[in-house]
């Protein structure tokens, strides 16, 4: 691979190739030519996080992009985004930006990778993605990583290793993190209660965390300007059931939720609570008596054609790390969505 980053990136037009080339340029420069350096330690630990396998700094590691192979079972060959090899490991990485996996794509890679012509003891397929999607197909990969995780891992490892911005490798990491931000990777910092009450950046982090939770649970985030809500009383986004992939969340013992659209976010004047709402015209409600009983519970209310649920963010803000906050936010999201389902009449569906 050329060492000029501009020459590297000028070769590619597809987003996946662009992402891959930038990542490999960083990895090769961090690994360098000498063992025992701070940058190689950062690189080995980053590779371990991405691949789910330990990498020793004394290993000889090679990176190959756009690796072409021709399967013996088919006339046509395939092109792999990235191959990482050592004496004992062969890691294949399929990179996705916003595009979907083709049916059978993972199976084809796995069939080729497990072939006896590859002698390495460890052989793994990793799916590296920007967004969640293609859940059933993605689960076939040995390991899954996301670009926001690479951002978090790299930022943390750089600090732990004391890799200074004044060094070539330290500055390259800094620039790569900036590159990921510009490419739309969701950057999330740990939420702080005092700063959250006054800081817009904290609100942006909360919305990014929420989007991560929604997509992990196989709902579809409507990422377009018409679904991004911002007003004097509500900041959040719109999501809906993913009819293709999240069967488990929409089927309830032989009955099915309507698709509908739901909002989730916060009231800037009420930073202590999270709000989730569903538009009444999109759903079928249970009878009025049941509705009134549920509304009397205190966390549900009607407002201008919507039914809203609110819940305290205290348990989220009190968690010590960002990962724990996202986990708690997921628990909160599930509980609130279930509350909204309690007033919605389910329609007959397949059991």
N, C-alpha and C positions, 0 to 999 in steps of 0.2 A: 504494500500500500504506500502511496506517495506520502511524504512528510509535510507537504504544504497543505494546510487545512482548506485553503481556497480552491486549490486544485481538486481536493477530495470532494468537496461539496458541489463543485460545478459539474461533476459527472452525473448527478442524480436529479431526477424530477419527481419521482414518487416520494411521498412523505415518509414512508417506512424506511426507504433507502437513506434518506437524508438524516433521519434520527439515528439509524444504525451507524452510519459513517462518522457522525459526530461523537457517538459513544465510544467507538473503537479508537478513534484518534486520542481521546482522553485516556482510555485504558492503556494503550501502548505507551504513552508518554509517562503515565504514572508508574507503570511496571519498570520502565527504563532498562538499563544494562547492568546495574549493580544491585546485589542483594544487600539488605541491611539499611536501606534508605527509608525515610519516613513515607515517601510517596509510594514505594512498593508495598509497604505495610497497609496503607490506605487501600491500594488496589486489590491486594489479596483478600482483605476483609470485605470489600465491596463485591468482589466476585463470589465470595462465600454466601453473601446475602442474596444475590441475584440467583445463583445456581442451586442453593441449598446443599452445597458440598464444600468441605474445607479446602482452601488453597494455601499451600506453604510458600513462603517467600523464596525458598531455595529452588522451587520447581522451574522448569523451562516451560513457559506458556506461549502459545501461538494463537493469534486471532486472524480469522479469514472471513471476509465479507463476500456476499454474493457467490457462495460456494455452489457449484453446479454438480449434481450427481445424476447418473442414469440408472434407474432401477432395472434389475433383471426381469422383473415381473411386468414391465410395461415398456412400450417402445419409446415413449416420451420421457424426458428427464424432468427434474425439478431444480429450482434455485432456492437455496437456503439463505436467510438473511445474515446469519452469523454463526460461525463454528469456533468454539474455544477448545483447544486440546492441550493436554500434558501427556506425560508418559503413561499415566493410569486413567486419565479422564478424557471423554469426548462429550462435550456439551453442545447441543444444537439450540439456537435461540431464534424463534419466530417473532418478528417485531410487527406490531400493529399500531396505527395511529387512530383513525376513526373507522377504518374499513372492517368488514366482517370476515370471519373465517369461512372458507369454502367448505361445503359438506365433504367429509372424508379427508380434509387436508391434514389434520393431526394424525389420523390413522396411517396415512401414507408415509409421513415422516417417521412414525414409530416403527412401521414395518421395515423401512430401510435402515434405521438406526440400530435395530436389534440384530441385524444380519451379522453372521460370523466373520465376515471380512473385516470388521472393525474389532481389533483385539483388546481394546481398553477394558479394564475391569468395570469402570463406572461409565455408563452411557445414559444421558438424560436429555429430555426435551423440555425447554423452558419457553413459556409464552409471555412475552413482554408487551404490555398494552398501556394505552393512555386512558381508555374508558372501559367500564364493565360492559359485557355483552357476550352473546354466543355462549351462555353458561354451560349448556350440555356438551357442546363441542370442546370448550376450554378445559373442562374437568378431565379430559383424557390426557392432557399434558402432565408430565411428572411434577412440574412446578410452575407457578404463575407469579409474575412480578408486575409492578405498575410503575410508571414513570414518577409518580409522586413519591413512591417509596425510594426510588433511586435518589431523588432529591434529598429526602430526609436522611437516608443512610450516608450519603456523601457529605452532607453538611455536618453530621454528627462525627463521622470518622475523621474529617479534616481537623475539627477542633480537638478531638482526642489525641491525634498524632502530633499536634502542634505544627501543622503545615502552614507556614507563613505566606501571606499574600505577596510578599516581596520576592519569593522564589518563583521560578518559572512554573513549576508544577502547582504551587499554591494559587498563583494567579490564574492558571488554566482552570482549576476547579471552580474558582470564583466566577470566571467567565461562563463556564458550562452551566452553573446554577442559574445565572442570568439568562442563558439561552433557553433553559427549560421554562423559566417564568414567561419569557416572550412567546414560547410555543404553546402556551395555554395550560401547562401543568398546574393543577390545583395546589397552591401553596398554603399550608395550614400551620400556624404557630399555636403553642399551648395557650389556652384561654386563661386570662387573669381577671378575677372578679372586679377589682378596682378599675383596671384599665378598660375592662369590657363595658362598664357603665358610661364611659366617656369617649372611648376610642373607636373610630370608624374601622380601623384595621382589624380590630377584634371582631366586629360584626362580619367583615368579609371572611375572616377565618371560620366563624360559626357557619356561615352559608356554605363555604367549601366543605366543611365537615358534614353538614347535612346532606349535600349532594353525594358525598362518598357513601354515607349510610344508606341513602335511598337506592343507589345503584347496586350496592352490595346485596341488598334485599330484593334485587331483580325487579325493581320498578323502573319506569322510563322517565328520566329527567327531561323536561321539555326545554332544551337549551336554545331558545331563540328570544329575540327582544320582546315579542308579544307575551311571553310567559314569565319574563323577569319582572317581578312586582316591586315597586318602590313608591311609597306615598308618605304622607305625614303620619300614618298610623301603622303601616305594615311594610316590612322589608323581607323578601323571601323569594320563592320560586314555585313553579307549578310542576306536578308530576302526575303520572297516571299508571295504571296497571299495564304490565307488559303481557299482552295476550299470548304471545308466542312462547315466552320463557318462564314466567312465574306462575305456573299452574298451581303450585302448592299454596300460594297466598290468595288465590281467587276462588278456589274450590273448597267448599265447606260441607262435607257429608252429603253430597248429591245436589247441592245448590251452589249457585255461582253469583259472584258480584257483578254488577254492571261495570263497564269500564270506567266511565266518569273521569273527572279531573279534580285534583286535590291541591291545595296550597299549604305550604309549610314555611314558617318564618317567625319573625319577632316583631313586636311593637317597639319602636325606638324609645318610646316614653315609658316602657315597662320592660326593662332589661332582665327581669327576674323570671320571665315565663316564655315558653315556646308555644306557638299557636299552630294548629292544623285545622283546615276547613275543607268542606266539600260543598259544591254548588248544588242546591236542592233540585234544580231543573235537570241535572244530569243523573239523578238517582230516583229510586222509589222508596219512600219512607214507610215505616210501619205505621199502625193506626195512631191517631192523635193521643189516645190515653197513654200508650206506651211511651210516646215521644215526651209527653209532659212528665212522666215518672223519671225518665232518664235526665231530662233537663233540670229536674230538681236536685240531682246529685251534686251540682255545683260547678263541675268542670266543663259542662256542655251548655251552649246557648245558641239561639238563633239570632241572625243579624243580616238584614237586607238581602234575603234570598240565599243565605249560606247557613250551614250549621258548623259551629266552631268548637274545638276542644283546646283547652290550655293546660299546661302542666309546668311546674317549677323547674328551673334549670339549676337549682342549687346543687344537686348531686353530681351534675356534669362539671360545674365550675370547681367543686371541691376535690375532684380527682387530681392526683399529683402529676400525671404525665398526659401528653397529647393522646397517646394510644388508648389510655384508660378513659379519657374524655370521649373519644369517638365510640368506644365500646358502650359507655353509659348512654350516649346519645342514641345509639341503636336500640337499646332497651326502651328508652323513652319513646322513640318513634314507633316501635311495635305496639306499645301500650296505648298510645294515642290513636293509632290507626284502628286498633281493635275497638276502642270506645266509639269511634265514628261508625263502625260496622254494626254496632248494637242497635242503632236506630234505622239502619238501612234494611229494606226487605230484599232478601236474596231471591233470584229468579231460578227456576228449575234448570238443572244442568246435568251433565253426565256424572255419575257417582265415581 
